Amino acid sequence: MNEADKIVNMAQACMDLSREKRPEVLWLQEIYKRFQNETGIMEKRLADSLLYRKMYFSAPSRPSDTLKIRYWRTGQHVPVNRYDCVMLGRALGMDRQEEEFLIKGYYDKSDHSFGGDKERFTLETEEQLWKQRKKFMSELVIEYIKKIHPGRRIQMRIARNSMDSGIRHLYYTDAMKYVNIHQRQIDFSVSSHITSINYGSELGRSLRLEGEIPRKTILRHLFIFGMPYISRELISQRLDRLGYLPLKEDHTMTDGGRLDWLLLRLLELYEETCRGMEPEECSQWFQEACRILDKFFEDKGAQSLRFMYFKALRE
């Protein structure tokens, strides 16, 4: 079996696993049973009503008020915002470690959301944490920029003294190499900075870690900034430093997608195949592998598993 077939088989196995019940939902259901036992309320309708009162400090005014709680605990949906998720954990009587897993595992987000519409921090330590994580992200960007060959910078018409402002276009054109996009579009984008202009504000916000930055977006950053010097351990360490769950065999996205399962195997294959290769060859191998995966998931309609794709690439 050649490498392309191995990658396709991994993608199909990932889709098959993604149809199974989320382990994080099964974990939440155990917490819910504990809540029922502690309160002595075994009827789920009544237990959901009590959770609603604990979360919103008022009784549900109509039956549909508690419907979302049933959806959350059965895995049909997750809370639409961090506040609801945190309040659900507190209403269920979770300890600190459980609350952290609720956010990072079940909700698939960072342990903190910074900036956005906050006027001030509730804790000075939260502001310090944001500064530390922004500094780390800046270090990753600097590492990325240092690896840019001068010839590529000249080809893309980015002056040496404007490398920071050129990060948007460098990132954008690199990202195109990982997805199922025609080479003509990539070639055109190299010299035409207008193609990446719409992605500028979104990229800047995510690099400043403002608001809810999806874990999948951070993973894409880590791959692009780190190539070709990436590994399972390094990606996990960097996720952890940014407040996200490290790569975990049974972790799922909120729609059940088994992206971590796939990435762990892709990185294992990358490390085995590219050992002893030149850095440029390693990058090319990983990009080709990602393009195979991206095309497979696009053809199958599994958009959430297209981990290197983002909407601005098609605009």
C-alpha positions in Angstrom: 0.0 0.0 0.0 1.5 3.4 -1.0 1.4 6.5 1.2 -1.5 8.1 -0.6 -3.6 5.0 0.0 -2.6 5.0 3.7 -3.7 8.6 4.0 -7.0 8.0 2.3 -7.7 4.9 4.6 -6.9 7.1 7.6 -9.4 9.7 6.4 -12.1 7.1 5.9 -11.4 5.5 9.4 -11.6 9.0 10.9 -15.1 9.6 9.3 -16.3 6.2 10.5 -15.2 7.0 14.1 -16.8 10.4 13.9 -20.2 8.8 13.7 -19.8 7.4 17.2 -21.0 9.0 20.4 -18.7 11.7 21.7 -16.7 10.4 24.7 -17.0 13.9 26.1 -20.8 13.6 26.0 -20.6 10.2 27.8 -18.4 11.9 30.4 -21.0 14.7 30.8 -23.8 12.1 31.2 -21.9 10.5 34.1 -21.6 13.9 35.8 -25.4 14.4 35.2 -26.1 11.0 36.9 -24.0 12.1 39.8 -26.1 15.3 40.0 -29.3 13.3 40.0 -28.0 11.0 42.8 -26.9 13.9 44.9 -30.2 15.8 44.5 -32.4 12.7 44.7 -34.1 13.8 41.4 -34.1 10.8 39.1 -36.7 12.1 36.6 -34.7 13.9 33.9 -37.4 16.5 33.2 -37.3 17.7 36.8 -33.5 17.5 37.0 -33.2 19.7 33.9 -35.6 22.1 35.5 -33.4 22.3 38.6 -30.3 22.9 36.5 -32.1 25.7 34.7 -32.9 27.4 38.0 -29.3 27.0 39.2 -27.9 28.4 35.9 -30.3 31.4 35.4 -31.5 32.0 39.0 -35.2 31.8 37.9 -37.7 29.0 37.2 -38.3 28.0 33.6 -41.4 29.8 32.3 -42.2 27.3 29.6 -41.3 23.7 28.8 -39.0 24.7 25.9 -36.7 26.6 28.3 -35.1 23.3 29.5 -35.0 21.7 26.1 -31.5 23.1 25.4 -30.2 21.4 28.6 -31.5 18.1 27.3 -29.8 18.8 24.0 -26.5 19.5 25.8 -26.5 16.4 27.9 -27.5 14.1 25.0 -25.0 15.6 22.6 -27.3 17.0 20.1 -25.9 20.5 20.6 -23.4 22.3 22.8 -24.0 25.7 24.6 -23.8 28.6 22.1 -21.5 30.6 24.4 -18.9 30.2 27.1 -21.2 31.7 29.8 -23.8 29.0 29.4 -21.2 26.3 29.4 -19.5 27.6 32.6 -22.9 28.0 34.3 -23.9 24.4 33.3 -20.7 23.1 34.9 -21.3 25.0 38.1 -25.0 24.0 38.3 -23.9 20.4 38.0 -21.5 20.8 40.9 -18.3 20.2 39.0 -14.9 20.7 40.7 -12.2 22.8 39.1 -10.6 20.0 37.1 -14.0 19.0 35.7 -14.9 22.5 34.8 -11.6 22.8 32.9 -12.3 19.6 31.0 -15.9 20.8 30.3 -14.4 23.9 28.5 -11.3 22.3 26.9 -12.7 18.9 26.1 -16.5 19.0 25.8 -16.7 22.6 24.5 -13.5 22.3 22.5 -12.2 25.8 23.4 -9.3 27.4 25.3 -9.6 27.6 29.1 -9.9 31.4 28.8 -11.4 33.9 26.3 -9.6 37.2 26.2 -10.4 40.6 24.8 -13.5 40.9 22.7 -16.1 43.1 24.3 -14.6 42.9 27.8 -14.0 46.4 29.2 -11.7 45.2 32.0 -10.4 42.0 33.4 -12.0 40.4 36.4 -8.6 39.3 37.7 -5.1 40.8 37.2 -3.8 37.3 36.8 -6.1 36.9 33.7 -4.5 39.9 32.1 -1.0 38.5 32.8 -2.0 35.2 31.4 -3.2 36.9 28.2 0.1 38.8 27.9 2.1 35.5 28.3 0.1 33.7 25.7 0.3 36.6 23.2 4.0 36.7 23.7 4.3 33.0 23.0 2.2 33.4 19.9 4.5 36.3 18.8 7.5 34.0 19.3 5.9 31.4 17.0 5.3 34.1 14.3 9.0 35.3 14.6 10.1 31.7 14.2 8.0 31.4 11.1 9.3 34.6 9.6 12.9 33.6 10.2 12.4 30.6 8.0 11.2 32.6 5.0 13.8 32.4 2.2 14.9 35.9 1.0 14.1 34.8 -2.6 10.5 34.1 -1.7 10.2 37.5 0.0 11.5 39.2 -3.1 9.1 37.1 -5.3 6.2 38.2 -3.2 7.3 41.8 -3.2 7.7 42.1 0.6 10.4 44.5 1.7 12.7 43.4 4.5 11.4 46.2 6.7 7.8 45.2 6.1 8.0 41.6 7.1 5.6 42.0 10.0 2.9 43.6 7.8 3.6 40.9 5.1 2.8 38.1 7.5 -0.8 38.1 6.3 0.1 37.3 2.7 2.9 34.9 3.6 0.5 32.9 5.8 -2.3 33.0 3.3 -0.2 31.7 0.4 1.4 29.1 2.6 -2.1 27.9 3.8 -3.1 27.4 0.1 -0.5 24.7 -0.2 -2.3 22.5 2.3 -5.7 22.5 0.7 -7.4 21.3 -2.5 -6.9 24.5 -4.6 -5.8 24.6 -8.2 -2.1 25.5 -8.7 -3.1 28.5 -10.9 -4.9 30.1 -8.0 -1.8 29.6 -5.8 0.5 31.1 -8.5 -1.8 34.1 -8.9 -2.0 34.7 -5.2 1.8 34.8 -4.7 2.2 38.2 -6.5 -1.3 39.6 -5.9 -1.6 40.7 -2.3 -5.2 41.7 -2.9 -6.2 38.0 -2.6 -5.3 37.9 1.1 -6.5 41.3 2.2 -9.9 40.1 3.4 -8.1 37.7 5.8 -6.1 40.4 7.6 -8.4 41.3 10.4 -9.3 37.7 11.2 -5.7 36.6 11.3 -4.7 39.5 13.4 -7.4 38.8 16.0 -6.5 35.2 16.2 -2.8 36.0 16.6 -3.7 38.4 19.4 -5.9 35.7 20.9 -8.9 38.0 21.1 -12.3 36.3 21.7 -13.1 32.7 21.1 -10.4 31.3 18.8 -11.4 27.8 17.6 -8.9 25.1 18.6 -8.8 24.0 14.9 -7.7 27.5 13.9 -4.9 27.3 16.5 -3.9 23.9 15.2 -3.6 25.4 11.6 -1.4 28.2 13.0 0.9 25.7 14.8 1.3 23.6 11.6 2.0 26.5 9.3 4.3 28.4 11.8 6.1 25.2 12.9 6.8 23.5 9.6 8.8 21.5 9.0 9.9 21.1 12.6 6.7 19.6 14.0 5.9 16.5 16.0 3.1 15.0 18.0 4.8 16.1 21.2 5.6 19.7 20.1 2.0 20.3 18.8 0.6 19.1 22.1 3.0 21.2 24.1 2.1 24.3 22.2 -1.6 23.7 22.4 -1.3 23.3 26.2 0.7 26.6 26.5 -2.1 28.4 24.7 -4.7 27.0 27.0 -6.1 24.2 24.7 -6.4 20.5 25.2 -3.3 18.7 23.9 -3.7 16.2 21.2 -5.7 13.3 22.7 -6.6 10.0 21.1 -10.3 10.1 21.9 -10.9 13.9 21.9 -13.7 15.0 19.5 -14.8 18.3 18.0 -18.2 19.5 19.0 -19.8 17.8 16.0 -18.1 14.5 16.9 -15.3 14.8 14.4 -12.3 12.7 15.4 -9.7 15.2 14.2 -7.2 14.4 17.0 -7.2 10.7 16.1 -6.4 11.7 12.5 -3.7 14.2 13.3 -1.9 11.8 15.7 -1.7 9.2 13.0 -0.7 11.8 10.3 2.1 13.2 12.5 3.3 9.6 13.3 3.4 8.9 9.5 5.1 12.2 8.9 7.8 11.5 11.5 8.4 8.0 10.1 8.4 8.9 6.4 10.4 12.2 6.6 13.1 11.1 9.0 16.5 12.0 7.4 14.9 14.1 4.6 15.8 17.7 3.9 13.5 20.3 5.5 12.0 21.5 2.2 11.2 17.8 1.3 9.5 17.4 4.7 7.3 20.4 4.2 6.3 19.3 0.7 5.4 15.8 2.0 3.2 17.2 4.7 1.5 19.7 2.4 0.8 16.9 -0.1 -0.6 14.7 2.6 -2.9 17.5 3.8 -4.1 18.2 0.2 -5.1 14.5 -0.1 -7.0 14.7 3.1 -8.6 18.0 2.2 -9.8 16.7 -1.1 -11.2 13.5 0.4 -13.1 15.4 3.1 -14.4 18.0 0.6 -15.6 15.2 -1.7 -17.4 13.5 1.2 -18.9 16.7 2.5 -17.1 16.5 5.8 -16.3 20.2 6.0 -15.4 20.3 9.7 -12.5 17.8 9.2 -10.8 20.1 6.6 -8.5 21.3 9.3 -6.2 23.4 7.1 -9.1 25.1 5.2 -10.7 28.4 6.0 -13.3 30.4 4.2 -11.1 33.3 3.0 -9.1 30.9 0.8 -12.1 30.7 -1.6 -12.9 34.4 -1.6 
